[in-house]
C-alpha cells in the first residue's frame, strides 16, 4: 500500500481541495489537516492484509445489468424543478458567463 | 372517547395499539395527531429533534385518515399513525435540508418512493427530523442546525446520524420514524436512545428520493418503540422499485406474521471479536445476559469468529468518503440549493457555494474521498478497500453456513457526552465499529434495548441476519422483547 507518510499531507489537501472545488478557510486549515492526517494514517492499517487475488466488492449485492424498456415517460415536473434554481431567466437556469467573448 | 385526558396515555401507545383503537373508532387520528403536536410544542425546544414541523399538513392528513377510517375502506395498519422522517427523505412541497446549509431553503420537488408509500398508507407526517449533515456522523453534533440531545439525559448525544429519528421515538414525539443507515446510522442511535431500529438488507427498500451519501451502503429503515411496530413500518416501505435499479425484485413477506416468539432450535452466533478489547464491560454483561435469556428460550448459542472485524472501520472510511465525494459533486449552486455568487466566473461560484454550504465534517470526507479516488492512489486505497470488503463479506458468509442469526452489542460503549469526541474523528468513527461490518456486507441488522447502564443510559442488542431474512431477526428480537421489560422503560418526561 502506498503510504502517505512520506508525502506531504498539506500538499495532498491543497491539491484535492482544488479538485473537489472546495477551499479551506485559513482559520480551519490546521485543524482540518490534523484530522485528514489522522484519518489517512488510520486507514493505512489495511496494508496489513494480503489481498493478492481477492476480487474487489463494489456492491454487497451482485446485480446484473438492470435496464428498463426503452419507452419514453412524460415528466410534468419541469416547471417545479426549474423553480428550484437559485437564478433563472425565463425557462433557463442562469450561470456566470462561461464562454470568453474573445475566443 | 372514554378517557377524559387522552393526551396522558396516547403518546405511550405503540403503533399496533393505536391502530386497533383507530380502527375501532375509539379514538380519532386527529386526537392522536394533536397529542403529538402538543408534545412537540412543549418538549422539542430542549431536544432539537425536528428541523421542520408540518403541522397544517399533519392535521389535514389526520382528517383524511379519519374519513378513511369512518368509511372503513382502504385501511392499512398505518392509517392515521403520526410519523416523522429524517430530513434526508425528499418530501414534495416540504423543506428538505439534509441538515446542511447547502439545502437550507430547498423545497423537494417530488416524494421519494418510501415517502409515497407511507403517504398512500394513510400515515400522518409530523415533520422532518434532525440528523448529522448528509448523514455523516455518529452523534448528531454535525448538524448545521444544532445538535439533538438524548432524551434519557440531555448532557449526552443521541447517536447519529439518525439522532433526531431515534430521540423522537424515545421521547414520544412521534409514534414511529424513519432513518437511513450507511454504517450504523439507524442501529447506533436506536441503541443510544433505547428504541428499536432496523437496517434491512441492502436493496430491500428503494432509495429513490433519499438523498445519497454512499450509494453502495445507504439503506432506508424504521425506528419504533417495539419490534412489532418496526415490522409494520418496514413492511409498508419494502419492495422492488423500478426507480431504484439496486432494489431487489423479491416478494415482501408479512413481517408482523413472522413474530411467533418461537426461537426453539435457532442457532445464534456470538462473534468473539464483538466482545473483546475496546468493548465496555457493562455492554458485554448486558448483551451476554440477553444471549443467555434467548438460550433459556430454546435458542442455541455458539461462539463464532468474524476475523476481519477490526478492518471494517478503515475499509469503510475509504469506501464511504469515495462514494460521498462523487455523490456530493452535484451540489454546485446551479440547479437548486444555495448559490454564493461572488461575481466571478463559474469555478469561483462552485467553490464559494460548496465552501460556505458544507460543514467541516462533510468537507473532510469529500476531500478524503476525492484523494482516495485520485490518479495514482486509487489502487492503493479504493481498490484495496474493496478487496477488504470482500474478506469482510466472506466472514459473514462462512458464519451463516452454520448460524441463523448473529448476536452482539450495537455500540462499544453506552452513549457519550456532547463535545466528548468532536475533535477526535477516529474516536467518533469507532462508535460504529460493530455496525459497519454488516453495512459493508449488505446484511440486515437491527438494534433493540437490552439494558440500562449505571449512568442510567440505554444499552442496545444487535441482531444480524442472512440476506433478505429480516423476518428471522425480527422474530428473535420480538421473542426477547416480549419476555423482558426493557421496551417498557422510557425516559422521564
Interface residues (C-beta under 8 A of the other chain):
Chain A: X1 X2 X12 X13 X16 X17 X19 X20 X21 X22 X23 X24 X25 X28 X31 X32 X35 X36 X38 X39 X40 X42 X43 X44 X45 X46 X47 X48 X49 X51 X54 X55 X56 X57 X58 X59 X60 X61 X63 X66 X68 X77 X80 X81 X84 X85 X86 X87 X93 X95 X96 X97 X98
Chain B: X106 X107 X109 X110 X201 X202 X203 X216 X217 X242 X245 X246 X248 X308 X311 X313 X314 X315 X317 X318 X325 X329 X332 X333 X334 X335 X336 X337 X338 X339 X341 X344 X345 X346 X347 X348 X349 X350 X351 X354 X355 X358 X360 X363 X364 X366 X367 X368 X370 X371 X374 X376 X377 X380 X381 X383 X384 X385 X386 X387 X388 X389 X390 X391 X393 X423 X424 X425 X426 X429 X440 X441 X442 X443 X467
